[in-house]
Amino acid sequence: MRSIADFLAEKGGASAKMHETKRSCSPGLEFLMKNGTPKALSKDGEPCFPEAHEPMIQVIDYTGCEDCIIPATNDNTWFEDNMSHSLPRCSDLDSIVMLFHCQKFPIACTVPFMLNGSAGVNEFSARYAELPNSNIAGITVDEIFSRSQNCDALVNAINSFYDDRYRDYKELVDLGISRELSRGVLPTTQNTEFFTRLSLFHFIQFIQIYDRSDDVLLAPIVEQMKMIFQLGFPKLYKLFNNGVLTQSEKQVEQFVNPASLQKMSVTCRGNSEKMETLIGKEQFIFNEDGTRLDGDKCWVKVMNYSGTERTPYDAVGMSFGVEKDTSSQEIVESLLQLLVSLGHCSPFELTTLSFESHVPFFVFRHLIRHRSMGIHKWDFIDDVYVPTARAEKGKTLGSGAQECLKKCTEKAYNEAVAKVLALKEQTYSQEMSCLLSPASRYISFKGKIDIHNLVHILNLRTNPAAQYETRMFAYAMQKILQQWVPAIYNAFIDNKRLDPLPDCKAAA
């Protein structure tokens, strides 16, 4: 059986430049990034790729992979515990995020992506570049209608209507009316392109909803998304494929050539060199005097990321007709400064950071209350944070305040541990036992956040009014942002959307 790579080699397809990375890689997604997304598999297993005029969905970056969330053994047990419910748990699937470049989409078909939940969409704008004179008519006839139907009259009507409207559009533009207003006369079959970010949970949800839809224009799009699901996540596809997803049942191993992906640290994704040096290393949280907060117990660790500081530029650059990776750093920084100054948010939602942290529970709850961060997993740790005693404003500490605070904190923790052990013997659940834990107990959690929401949290939590420990955590996250995407970070600082790191050792 020929692999897709063999098929492309015969067609003269060129492979993408590979990059070294410390990130976890997915063989299936790497394969799709390198070779493109098939629209279907024929009965003999040969891939069928979209024609130049058909909708295309290209995976251009991702964070996380299915091996990170599914245990090495007992896949079905994981599925039963997490997904086979009327309201499935989304935290595991939400930890995997994919970035797509979608081309030749009818404008009407972009709306479902925006309605789907966590899709950050950055679309082509008619303000900056001339619209292509193309529409969906006659393009997906074989996809939409059965061959027994005579749809020539319909196709001719759509083409004629579109050509008339496009001439009207050009006339309005020639009169000096803005392209964005003139665009209103065009039908929603007009093609567009956009960048979008979807978590795996919402990606699967999109397929399940629109695979049952009667929207014929979405049919070829859903087929490509099912191919991405099948080839990019073969284990999950097998678990989910209960008859609803009707794509070919052939094993993905015959298409993905393991020999070409032996070194899992090789990726088609763009890398941030500074971020690569941070992956897997604990970034300790410091006090203002430069000492580590509670020794070395409080830390943030970068686990994965998708996108670089050029990602927002590439997403917006399609409106200007700029080719990716061809512009100088000065031009990139100039556009980033403009986007921040105008208050744009969608371009900065395309770049995602995944991290793990070890902090007291009260810091954790200060972060999640803003609904800006996706939390995938959290667990209490058998340790407690003893804070430094601080007085209320306008008051002074009594003698022995620190000793008393330490005594009470440790007493609350020790008694909670003892009661939890007693409850476990009475077969109470772990969740019930956690209710006894004091808020100073340490917690370990994994989360993901995009740049737009990270800046939002930093603005709130680096404020002097925020609790001291939470503020120190925010400084650690701000330093990671500074090293990851320095041009974007400087744009937010220069436009006063974010305060600089303080001149103290807390941000060391």
Residue pairs with C-beta under 8 A, 6 or more apart in sequence:
1 45
1 254
2 45
2 46
3 254
3 255
3 256
3 257
4 31
4 35
4 38
4 47
4 255
5 31
5 35
5 257
5 260
7 46
7 47
8 35
8 36
13 35
13 36
15 34
15 35
16 33
16 34
16 268
17 268
18 266
18 267
18 268
19 266
19 267
19 268
19 269
19 270
19 271
20 265
20 266
20 267
20 271
20 276
21 265
21 266
21 267
21 269
21 271
21 276
22 265
22 276
22 279
22 280
23 63
23 265
23 267
23 269
23 279
23 304
23 305
24 64
24 65
24 67
24 68
24 264
24 304
25 65
25 261
25 264
25 265
25 266
25 267
26 62
26 65
26 66
26 67
26 232
26 233
27 256
27 258
27 261
27 264
28 231
28 232
28 233
28 234
28 252
28 256
29 59
29 62
29 65
29 98
29 232
30 261
30 266
30 267
30 268
31 231
31 232
31 255
31 256
31 257
31 261
32 59
32 228
32 231
32 232
33 58
33 59
33 60
33 267
33 268
33 269
34 268
36 49
36 56
36 58
37 49
37 50
37 56
37 57
37 58
37 59
37 224
37 227
37 228
38 47
38 48
38 49
38 224
38 227
38 231
39 48
39 49
39 50
39 54
39 220
39 223
39 224
39 227
40 47
40 48
40 223
40 227
40 247
40 248
41 47
41 48
41 227
41 247
41 248
41 250
42 48
43 248
45 248
45 250
45 254
45 255
47 255
50 56
50 220
50 224
53 104
53 134
53 139
54 104
54 139
54 140
54 143
54 220
55 102
55 103
55 104
55 105
55 106
55 109
55 140
55 220
55 221
55 224
56 102
56 103
56 104
56 224
57 100
57 101
57 102
57 221
57 224
57 225
57 228
58 100
58 101
58 102
58 103
59 98
59 99
59 100
59 228
59 232
60 99
60 100
60 101
60 195
60 269
61 98
61 99
61 269
61 270
61 306
61 307
61 311
62 96
62 97
62 98
62 99
62 269
62 306
63 96
63 97
63 304
63 305
63 306
63 352
63 354
63 448
64 95
64 96
64 97
64 200
64 304
64 354
65 96
66 96
66 233
66 234
66 235
66 236
67 235
68 95
68 96
69 92
69 93
69 95
69 96
70 78
70 235
70 236
71 77
71 78
75 235
75 238
75 239
76 239
79 239
82 88
82 89
82 92
83 89
83 239
83 240
90 199
90 201
91 374
91 375
91 376
91 377
92 376
92 377
93 199
93 200
93 201
93 204
94 118
94 199
94 200
94 201
94 374
94 376
94 448
95 199
95 200
95 354
95 374
95 376
95 446
95 448
96 199
96 200
97 197
97 198
97 199
97 200
97 306
97 352
97 354
97 448
98 197
98 198
98 199
98 200
98 203
98 228
98 232
98 306
99 195
99 196
99 197
99 306
99 307
99 311
99 350
99 352
100 195
100 196
100 197
100 198
101 193
101 195
102 110
102 113
102 193
102 194
102 195
102 196
103 193
104 134
104 139
104 191
104 193
105 191
105 192
105 193
105 194
105 221
106 135
106 136
106 188
106 189
106 190
106 191
106 192
106 217
107 188
107 189
107 190
107 191
107 192
108 188
108 189
108 217
109 217
109 218
109 221
110 121
110 123
110 192
110 194
112 206
112 210
112 215
112 218
113 119
113 121
113 194
113 196
113 198
113 206
114 121
116 198
116 202
116 205
116 206
116 209
117 202
117 205
118 197
118 198
118 199
118 202
119 196
119 197
119 198
119 202
120 196
120 197
120 346
120 349
120 350
120 450
121 194
121 195
121 196
121 346
122 194
122 195
122 196
122 312
122 315
122 316
122 346
122 347
122 350
123 192
123 193
123 194
124 192
124 193
124 194
124 318
124 319
125 180
125 319
126 179
126 180
126 182
126 183
127 178
127 179
127 180
127 319
128 319
128 320
129 319
129 320
129 321
130 179
131 169
131 179
131 183
131 186
131 190
132 191
133 166
134 190
134 191
135 158
135 159
135 162
135 187
135 189
135 190
135 191
136 158
136 189
136 191
136 217
137 155
137 158
137 159
137 162
137 189
138 155
138 158
138 159
140 217
140 219
140 220
141 151
141 155
143 216
143 219
143 220
143 223
144 216
144 217
144 219
145 151
145 216
158 187
158 189
161 187
162 186
162 187
162 189
162 190
165 185
165 186
165 187
166 186
168 185
169 182
169 183
169 185
169 186
172 181
172 182
172 185
173 179
173 182
183 190
193 318
195 314
195 315
195 318
195 350
197 349
197 350
197 352
197 450
198 206
199 374
200 233
200 236
203 225
203 228
203 229
204 229
204 236
204 240
206 225
207 222
207 225
207 226
207 229
207 245
208 244
210 218
210 221
210 222
211 222
211 226
211 244
211 245
212 244
213 222
223 247
226 245
226 247
227 247
229 236
229 237
229 240
229 245
230 237
230 245
230 247
230 248
230 252
231 252
231 255
231 256
234 251
234 252
234 253
237 245
237 252
241 247
241 249
269 306
270 307
270 308
270 310
270 311
271 308
272 305
272 308
272 309
272 484
272 485
274 483
274 484
274 486
275 302
275 305
275 483
275 484
278 302
278 480
278 483
278 484
279 302
279 303
279 304
279 305
280 301
280 302
280 303
281 301
281 302
282 296
282 299
282 300
282 301
283 299
283 300
283 301
283 302
283 476
283 479
283 480
284 292
284 293
284 296
284 298
284 299
284 476
285 292
285 293
285 298
285 299
285 300
285 359
285 469
285 472
285 473
285 475
285 476
286 292
286 293
286 472
286 475
286 476
286 505
286 506
286 507
286 508
287 293
287 472
287 505
287 506
288 472
288 502
288 504
288 505
288 506
289 504
289 505
289 506
290 504
290 505
290 506
290 508
292 298
293 469
293 472
294 385
294 386
297 358
297 383
297 385
297 442
298 358
298 359
298 360
298 385
298 469
298 472
298 473
299 357
299 358
299 476
300 355
300 356
300 357
300 473
300 476
300 477
300 480
301 355
301 356
301 357
302 353
302 354
302 355
302 480
303 354
303 355
303 356
303 446
304 353
304 354
305 351
305 352
305 353
305 354
305 484
306 351
306 352
307 350
307 351
307 352
308 351
308 485
309 332
309 336
309 351
309 484
309 485
309 486
309 487
309 488
310 324
310 325
310 332
311 347
311 350
311 351
312 336
312 339
312 347
312 348
312 350
312 351
312 488
313 327
313 332
313 335
313 336
313 347
314 324
315 346
315 347
315 350
316 335
316 339
316 344
316 347
317 323
317 324
317 327
317 335
329 487
332 487
333 487
333 490
333 491
336 487
336 488
336 491
337 491
337 494
337 495
339 347
339 348
339 491
340 488
340 491
340 492
340 494
340 495
340 497
341 491
341 495
345 452
346 452
348 450
348 451
348 452
348 455
348 488
349 450
349 451
349 452
349 453
350 450
351 450
351 451
351 485
351 488
352 448
352 449
352 450
353 448
353 449
353 450
353 451
353 454
353 480
353 484
354 446
354 447
354 448
355 446
355 447
355 448
355 449
355 480
356 444
356 445
356 446
356 447
357 364
357 444
357 445
357 446
357 447
357 473
358 381
358 442
358 443
358 444
359 442
359 443
359 445
359 469
359 473
360 385
360 387
360 439
360 440
360 441
360 442
360 443
360 469
361 380
361 437
361 438
361 439
361 440
361 441
361 442
361 443
362 439
362 440
362 467
362 469
362 470
363 467
363 469
363 470
363 473
364 378
364 443
364 445
365 439
366 461
366 466
366 467
366 470
367 373
367 447
367 457
367 461
367 470
367 473
368 375
370 456
370 457
370 460
372 449
372 453
372 454
372 456
372 457
373 447
373 448
373 449
373 453
373 457
374 447
374 448
374 449
375 445
375 446
375 447
376 445
376 446
376 447
376 448
377 445
377 446
378 443
378 444
378 445
378 446
379 443
379 444
379 445
380 434
380 437
380 441
380 442
380 443
381 441
381 442
381 443
381 444
382 417
383 441
383 442
384 409
384 410
384 412
384 413
384 438
384 440
384 441
384 442
385 409
385 440
385 441
385 442
385 469
386 405
386 406
386 409
386 410
386 440
387 405
387 409
387 440
387 469
388 402
389 397
389 401
389 402
389 405
390 397
390 468
391 397
391 401
409 438
409 440
412 438
412 440
413 437
413 438
413 440
413 441
416 436
416 437
416 438
416 441
419 433
419 436
420 433
420 434
420 436
420 437
423 432
423 433
423 436
424 430
424 433
449 457
451 481
451 485
451 488
454 477
454 481
455 481
455 492
455 497
455 498
457 474
457 477
458 474
458 477
458 478
458 481
458 498
459 497
459 498
459 499
460 466
461 470
461 471
461 473
461 474
462 471
462 474
462 475
462 478
462 499
463 471
464 471
466 474
472 506
475 501
475 502
475 506
475 507
476 507
478 498
478 501
478 507
479 501
479 507
481 488
481 489
482 489
482 501
489 498
492 498
493 499
493 500
501 507
